[in-house]
Amino acid sequence: MDIAFDKANRKATDLTSGMAVKWTRDDYPSERRDFWMLTWKGEEREFRVSWDTGYAKIINANPGIKYDEVMKLGDELKLWEYNVPMVVPLQDKEFLDNIDVFIALLSAVAQHRRPTENVHVVFKPFGVPEKYHREAHLPRLDAGDTERGQGGKSP
């Protein structure tokens, strides 16, 4: 897989398949979602990805925790988790067979949008066979890797 990353347009393209993923805009903050665009087989499809910063995980792991402690732990966690839906019809087996390309493209864009966060990308939509489920755990980028479009190392 050979990925071209367009930093100015927040877009990653697989040069082999032509598949591309682009971040387009934020949703309202209370929605905790972003709008993205998939280019696949000559068609563009807008989709929304939900995100979480670990707040619920901290609350669930620490019942009765105070708000300021939750904020402190969240700052230390530096998590930005994206939950990705199925973005094409479920019967599009060709897309599912290329799910690793899609996850790599979305991960590259997400990691560059949040270079100081630990980015997790989760693809486990309801109705999609488990063999296509994916999770990518990406460390924060260091300054040198933000130009290359691929992962980096934790600072």
C-alpha positions as CSV (number, residue, x, y, z in Angstrom):
1,M,0.0,0.0,0.0
2,D,1.4,3.4,-1.0
3,I,-0.3,6.3,0.6
4,A,-0.1,9.9,-0.6
5,F,-1.0,12.4,2.2
6,D,-2.3,15.9,1.3
7,K,-1.8,17.9,4.4
8,A,-3.5,21.0,3.1
9,N,-6.7,19.2,2.2
10,R,-6.6,16.7,5.1
11,K,-6.8,13.8,2.6
12,A,-5.0,10.5,2.3
13,T,-5.1,8.5,-1.0
14,D,-4.1,4.9,-1.7
15,L,-2.1,5.2,-5.0
16,T,-2.8,1.6,-5.9
17,S,-6.6,1.4,-5.5
18,G,-7.5,5.1,-5.8
19,M,-9.4,4.9,-2.6
20,A,-9.2,8.2,-0.7
21,V,-10.4,9.5,2.7
22,K,-10.8,13.1,3.6
23,W,-11.8,14.9,6.8
24,T,-14.3,17.6,5.8
25,R,-15.6,19.3,9.0
26,D,-16.5,19.1,12.6
27,D,-20.1,18.5,13.7
28,Y,-21.5,20.5,16.6
29,P,-19.4,19.9,19.7
30,S,-22.2,18.3,21.7
31,E,-22.6,15.7,18.9
32,R,-19.0,14.4,19.3
33,R,-18.8,13.6,15.6
34,D,-16.8,14.7,12.5
35,F,-17.8,14.6,8.8
36,W,-15.6,12.7,6.4
37,M,-15.6,11.8,2.7
38,L,-14.8,8.5,1.1
39,T,-13.8,8.4,-2.5
40,W,-14.3,4.8,-3.8
41,K,-14.8,3.5,-7.3
42,G,-15.4,7.0,-8.7
43,E,-18.0,7.9,-6.1
44,E,-17.9,10.2,-3.1
45,R,-19.7,9.3,0.0
46,E,-20.0,11.6,3.1
47,F,-20.1,9.8,6.4
48,R,-20.0,10.8,10.1
49,V,-17.5,9.3,12.6
50,S,-18.2,9.6,16.3
51,W,-15.3,10.3,18.7
52,D,-14.6,9.9,22.4
53,T,-11.7,11.3,24.5
54,G,-11.9,8.6,27.2
55,Y,-14.2,10.5,29.5
56,A,-16.7,7.6,29.8
57,K,-14.0,5.0,30.3
58,I,-12.5,7.1,33.2
59,I,-16.0,7.5,34.8
60,N,-16.8,3.8,34.4
61,A,-13.4,2.7,35.8
62,N,-13.6,5.1,38.8
63,P,-17.2,5.4,40.2
64,G,-17.6,8.5,42.3
65,I,-14.6,10.3,40.8
66,K,-14.6,14.1,41.0
67,Y,-14.9,16.2,37.9
68,D,-11.4,17.8,38.2
69,E,-9.8,14.4,38.6
70,V,-11.6,13.2,35.5
71,M,-10.2,16.2,33.6
72,K,-6.7,15.5,34.9
73,L,-6.8,11.8,34.0
74,G,-8.2,12.7,30.5
75,D,-5.4,15.1,29.9
76,E,-2.9,12.4,30.9
77,L,-4.6,9.8,28.7
78,K,-4.5,12.0,25.6
79,L,-7.0,9.7,23.8
80,W,-9.0,10.5,20.7
81,E,-11.0,7.4,19.7
82,Y,-12.9,7.3,16.4
83,N,-15.8,4.8,16.0
84,V,-16.3,4.3,12.3
85,P,-19.6,3.2,10.8
86,M,-20.1,1.1,7.6
87,V,-19.8,3.8,4.9
88,V,-21.0,1.8,1.9
89,P,-23.8,-0.7,1.5
90,L,-23.1,-3.9,3.5
91,Q,-23.2,-6.0,0.4
92,D,-20.2,-4.2,-1.1
93,K,-17.8,-7.1,-0.4
94,E,-15.1,-5.4,-2.5
95,F,-15.0,-2.5,0.0
96,L,-14.8,-4.9,2.9
97,D,-12.0,-6.8,1.2
98,N,-10.2,-3.4,1.1
99,I,-11.0,-2.5,4.7
100,D,-7.4,-2.4,5.7
101,V,-6.7,0.3,3.1
102,F,-9.7,2.3,4.3
103,I,-8.6,2.0,8.0
104,A,-5.0,3.0,7.0
105,L,-6.3,6.1,5.1
106,L,-8.6,7.2,7.8
107,S,-5.9,6.6,10.5
108,A,-3.4,8.7,8.6
109,V,-5.8,11.6,8.4
110,A,-7.0,11.2,12.0
111,Q,-3.5,11.0,13.3
112,H,-2.5,14.2,11.5
113,R,-5.6,16.0,12.8
114,R,-4.7,15.1,16.3
115,P,-0.9,14.8,16.4
116,T,-0.6,15.3,20.1
117,E,-3.2,12.6,20.9
118,N,-3.1,8.8,21.1
119,V,-5.5,8.1,18.2
120,H,-7.6,4.9,18.2
121,V,-9.7,3.9,15.2
122,V,-12.4,1.3,15.7
123,F,-14.3,-0.3,12.9
124,K,-16.9,-2.7,14.3
125,P,-20.2,-1.8,12.7
126,F,-23.3,-3.8,13.5
127,G,-24.0,-6.4,10.8
128,V,-20.5,-6.5,9.5
129,P,-18.9,-9.9,9.9
130,E,-16.2,-10.0,12.7
131,K,-13.5,-11.0,10.2
132,Y,-13.7,-7.4,8.9
133,H,-13.6,-5.7,12.3
134,R,-10.5,-3.6,12.9
135,E,-8.8,-1.5,15.6
136,A,-5.8,0.7,15.0
137,H,-4.0,2.2,18.0
138,L,-1.7,5.0,16.8
139,P,0.8,6.9,19.0
140,R,1.2,10.6,19.0
141,L,3.2,11.9,16.1
142,D,6.5,13.5,16.6
143,A,7.3,16.7,14.7
144,G,9.4,14.9,12.1
145,D,6.7,12.4,11.1
146,T,3.9,15.0,10.5
147,E,5.3,15.7,7.0
148,R,5.5,12.1,5.8
149,G,1.8,11.1,6.3
150,Q,2.5,7.9,8.2
151,G,2.8,7.0,11.9
152,G,5.4,8.2,14.3
153,K,6.7,7.4,17.7
154,S,5.5,8.6,21.1
155,P,7.4,11.6,22.4
